[in-house]
Amino acid sequence: MADTDNLKYLEQTLIKDSPRKLIIIHTIGSHWCNNDHFSDEFTVFKPVLKSKIISRRFRVLIKVLQLNDKIIDLALNDNNFKDFEDGLQYYMAIENEQNFIITRDLPDFKESKIPVMTADEYLVSIEL
């Protein structure tokens, strides 16, 4: 799935009237300085500036939740998560009283105390 394939799910989620939304997106091409680490022959994302422009446009649509020491400590001390970033996402959702988590990585959230679903499952659940 290309990063841009997720935009339709994001747009559909953002138009829904809901008091709380937690949207965490980590995409392969979202880092505008990724080409600084490789020679030109490995440059994949062109122009590099374009992804920064897209990120600026996306930023005006979202509220960024604060990551704090408590969330980091909870993630570090939870052995249920093999991937530290999954633990951060989980505890960000828990500490900010979110209703669910949307991810492509369902197996890593098997011990979740809140519902976890794919983007497709979420769209079915809201009957689009």
RODOLUM-561510 format. One record per residue (C-alpha): residue number from 1; x, z, y; chain. Coordinates in Angstrom, 1 decimal, padded with zeros to 4 digits. Layout:
<num:NUM | X:X | Z:Z | Y:Y | chaine:A>
...
This chain:
<num:1 | X:000.0 | Z:000.0 | Y:000.0 | chaine:A>
<num:2 | X:001.4 | Z:-001.0 | Y:003.4 | chaine:A>
<num:3 | X:001.4 | Z:001.6 | Y:006.2 | chaine:A>
<num:4 | X:-001.1 | Z:-000.5 | Y:008.1 | chaine:A>
<num:5 | X:-003.6 | Z:-000.4 | Y:005.2 | chaine:A>
<num:6 | X:-004.2 | Z:003.2 | Y:006.2 | chaine:A>
<num:7 | X:-005.4 | Z:002.4 | Y:009.7 | chaine:A>
<num:8 | X:-008.9 | Z:001.5 | Y:008.6 | chaine:A>
<num:9 | X:-009.3 | Z:004.9 | Y:007.0 | chaine:A>
<num:10 | X:-007.9 | Z:006.6 | Y:010.0 | chaine:A>
<num:11 | X:-010.3 | Z:004.8 | Y:012.4 | chaine:A>
<num:12 | X:-013.3 | Z:005.6 | Y:010.1 | chaine:A>
<num:13 | X:-012.4 | Z:009.3 | Y:010.0 | chaine:A>
<num:14 | X:-011.8 | Z:009.5 | Y:013.7 | chaine:A>
<num:15 | X:-015.2 | Z:008.2 | Y:014.6 | chaine:A>
<num:16 | X:-017.0 | Z:010.8 | Y:012.5 | chaine:A>
<num:17 | X:-018.4 | Z:013.7 | Y:014.5 | chaine:A>
<num:18 | X:-016.8 | Z:016.8 | Y:013.0 | chaine:A>
<num:19 | X:-015.6 | Z:020.0 | Y:014.6 | chaine:A>
<num:20 | X:-012.4 | Z:020.1 | Y:012.5 | chaine:A>
<num:21 | X:-010.2 | Z:017.3 | Y:011.2 | chaine:A>
<num:22 | X:-006.8 | Z:017.6 | Y:009.6 | chaine:A>
<num:23 | X:-005.1 | Z:014.2 | Y:009.3 | chaine:A>
<num:24 | X:-001.5 | Z:014.1 | Y:008.1 | chaine:A>
<num:25 | X:000.2 | Z:010.8 | Y:007.9 | chaine:A>
<num:26 | X:003.7 | Z:010.2 | Y:006.7 | chaine:A>
<num:27 | X:004.5 | Z:006.5 | Y:006.5 | chaine:A>
<num:28 | X:007.6 | Z:004.7 | Y:005.5 | chaine:A>
<num:29 | X:007.8 | Z:002.6 | Y:008.6 | chaine:A>
<num:30 | X:006.8 | Z:005.3 | Y:011.2 | chaine:A>
<num:31 | X:010.3 | Z:006.2 | Y:012.2 | chaine:A>
<num:32 | X:011.4 | Z:004.0 | Y:015.0 | chaine:A>
<num:33 | X:015.1 | Z:004.9 | Y:014.7 | chaine:A>
<num:34 | X:015.3 | Z:004.2 | Y:011.0 | chaine:A>
<num:35 | X:017.5 | Z:001.2 | Y:011.5 | chaine:A>
<num:36 | X:020.2 | Z:003.3 | Y:013.2 | chaine:A>
<num:37 | X:021.2 | Z:004.4 | Y:009.7 | chaine:A>
<num:38 | X:021.8 | Z:000.9 | Y:008.2 | chaine:A>
<num:39 | X:023.7 | Z:-002.3 | Y:009.1 | chaine:A>
<num:40 | X:021.7 | Z:-005.2 | Y:010.4 | chaine:A>
<num:41 | X:021.4 | Z:-006.9 | Y:007.0 | chaine:A>
<num:42 | X:019.2 | Z:-004.0 | Y:005.8 | chaine:A>
<num:43 | X:016.9 | Z:-004.1 | Y:008.9 | chaine:A>
<num:44 | X:013.3 | Z:-004.2 | Y:007.6 | chaine:A>
<num:45 | X:011.1 | Z:-003.1 | Y:010.5 | chaine:A>
<num:46 | X:011.3 | Z:-005.5 | Y:013.4 | chaine:A>
<num:47 | X:011.1 | Z:-005.1 | Y:016.3 | chaine:A>
<num:48 | X:012.2 | Z:-001.5 | Y:016.0 | chaine:A>
<num:49 | X:010.4 | Z:-000.6 | Y:019.2 | chaine:A>
<num:50 | X:007.0 | Z:-001.8 | Y:017.9 | chaine:A>
<num:51 | X:006.5 | Z:001.2 | Y:015.6 | chaine:A>
<num:52 | X:007.2 | Z:003.5 | Y:018.6 | chaine:A>
<num:53 | X:004.5 | Z:001.8 | Y:020.6 | chaine:A>
<num:54 | X:002.1 | Z:002.2 | Y:017.7 | chaine:A>
<num:55 | X:003.0 | Z:005.8 | Y:017.4 | chaine:A>
<num:56 | X:002.3 | Z:006.4 | Y:021.1 | chaine:A>
<num:57 | X:-001.1 | Z:004.8 | Y:020.8 | chaine:A>
<num:58 | X:-001.9 | Z:006.9 | Y:017.7 | chaine:A>
<num:59 | X:-000.8 | Z:010.1 | Y:019.4 | chaine:A>
<num:60 | X:-003.5 | Z:009.9 | Y:022.1 | chaine:A>
<num:61 | X:-006.2 | Z:010.0 | Y:019.3 | chaine:A>
<num:62 | X:-005.0 | Z:013.2 | Y:017.5 | chaine:A>
<num:63 | X:-004.5 | Z:016.9 | Y:018.0 | chaine:A>
<num:64 | X:-001.2 | Z:018.1 | Y:016.6 | chaine:A>
<num:65 | X:-001.3 | Z:021.4 | Y:014.9 | chaine:A>
<num:66 | X:001.5 | Z:023.8 | Y:015.4 | chaine:A>
<num:67 | X:004.0 | Z:024.4 | Y:012.6 | chaine:A>
<num:68 | X:005.2 | Z:028.0 | Y:012.8 | chaine:A>
<num:69 | X:007.4 | Z:030.4 | Y:010.9 | chaine:A>
<num:70 | X:004.5 | Z:031.8 | Y:008.8 | chaine:A>
<num:71 | X:003.6 | Z:028.3 | Y:007.5 | chaine:A>
<num:72 | X:007.3 | Z:027.5 | Y:006.7 | chaine:A>
<num:73 | X:007.7 | Z:030.8 | Y:004.9 | chaine:A>
<num:74 | X:004.5 | Z:030.3 | Y:002.9 | chaine:A>
<num:75 | X:005.7 | Z:026.9 | Y:001.8 | chaine:A>
<num:76 | X:009.2 | Z:028.0 | Y:001.0 | chaine:A>
<num:77 | X:007.9 | Z:030.8 | Y:-001.2 | chaine:A>
<num:78 | X:005.2 | Z:028.9 | Y:-003.1 | chaine:A>
<num:79 | X:006.6 | Z:027.7 | Y:-006.4 | chaine:A>
<num:80 | X:003.4 | Z:025.6 | Y:-007.0 | chaine:A>
<num:81 | X:004.8 | Z:022.9 | Y:-004.8 | chaine:A>
<num:82 | X:007.8 | Z:020.9 | Y:-006.0 | chaine:A>
<num:83 | X:007.8 | Z:019.0 | Y:-002.7 | chaine:A>
<num:84 | X:008.4 | Z:021.2 | Y:000.4 | chaine:A>
<num:85 | X:006.5 | Z:018.8 | Y:002.6 | chaine:A>
<num:86 | X:003.4 | Z:019.1 | Y:000.4 | chaine:A>
<num:87 | X:003.6 | Z:022.9 | Y:000.8 | chaine:A>
<num:88 | X:003.9 | Z:022.5 | Y:004.6 | chaine:A>
<num:89 | X:000.8 | Z:020.2 | Y:004.6 | chaine:A>
<num:90 | X:-001.1 | Z:022.6 | Y:002.4 | chaine:A>
<num:91 | X:-000.4 | Z:025.7 | Y:004.4 | chaine:A>
<num:92 | X:-001.0 | Z:023.9 | Y:007.7 | chaine:A>
<num:93 | X:-004.5 | Z:023.1 | Y:006.4 | chaine:A>
<num:94 | X:-005.1 | Z:026.7 | Y:005.1 | chaine:A>
<num:95 | X:-003.8 | Z:028.4 | Y:008.3 | chaine:A>
<num:96 | X:-005.8 | Z:026.1 | Y:010.5 | chaine:A>
<num:97 | X:-009.0 | Z:026.6 | Y:008.5 | chaine:A>
<num:98 | X:-009.3 | Z:022.9 | Y:007.5 | chaine:A>
<num:99 | X:-012.0 | Z:021.9 | Y:005.0 | chaine:A>
<num:100 | X:-009.9 | Z:019.5 | Y:002.9 | chaine:A>
<num:101 | X:-006.7 | Z:017.6 | Y:002.5 | chaine:A>
<num:102 | X:-006.5 | Z:013.8 | Y:002.1 | chaine:A>
<num:103 | X:-003.4 | Z:012.5 | Y:000.2 | chaine:A>
<num:104 | X:-002.2 | Z:009.9 | Y:-002.2 | chaine:A>
<num:105 | X:-000.3 | Z:012.7 | Y:-004.1 | chaine:A>
<num:106 | X:-003.2 | Z:014.5 | Y:-005.8 | chaine:A>
<num:107 | X:-001.1 | Z:016.0 | Y:-008.7 | chaine:A>
<num:108 | X:001.1 | Z:018.0 | Y:-006.3 | chaine:A>
<num:109 | X:-002.0 | Z:019.8 | Y:-005.0 | chaine:A>
<num:110 | X:-003.4 | Z:020.9 | Y:-008.3 | chaine:A>
<num:111 | X:-003.4 | Z:024.6 | Y:-007.3 | chaine:A>
<num:112 | X:-005.1 | Z:024.0 | Y:-004.0 | chaine:A>
<num:113 | X:-007.8 | Z:026.4 | Y:-002.9 | chaine:A>
<num:114 | X:-009.5 | Z:023.7 | Y:-000.7 | chaine:A>
<num:115 | X:-010.6 | Z:020.3 | Y:-001.9 | chaine:A>
<num:116 | X:-008.0 | Z:017.6 | Y:-002.1 | chaine:A>
<num:117 | X:-008.9 | Z:013.9 | Y:-002.3 | chaine:A>
<num:118 | X:-007.6 | Z:010.4 | Y:-001.7 | chaine:A>
<num:119 | X:-008.6 | Z:008.4 | Y:001.3 | chaine:A>
<num:120 | X:-011.0 | Z:006.3 | Y:-000.9 | chaine:A>
<num:121 | X:-012.6 | Z:009.5 | Y:-002.3 | chaine:A>
<num:122 | X:-013.0 | Z:010.8 | Y:001.3 | chaine:A>
<num:123 | X:-014.8 | Z:007.7 | Y:002.4 | chaine:A>
<num:124 | X:-017.2 | Z:007.8 | Y:-000.5 | chaine:A>
<num:125 | X:-017.9 | Z:011.5 | Y:000.2 | chaine:A>
<num:126 | X:-019.0 | Z:010.6 | Y:003.8 | chaine:A>
<num:127 | X:-021.0 | Z:007.7 | Y:002.6 | chaine:A>
<num:128 | X:-019.6 | Z:004.9 | Y:004.8 | chaine:A>
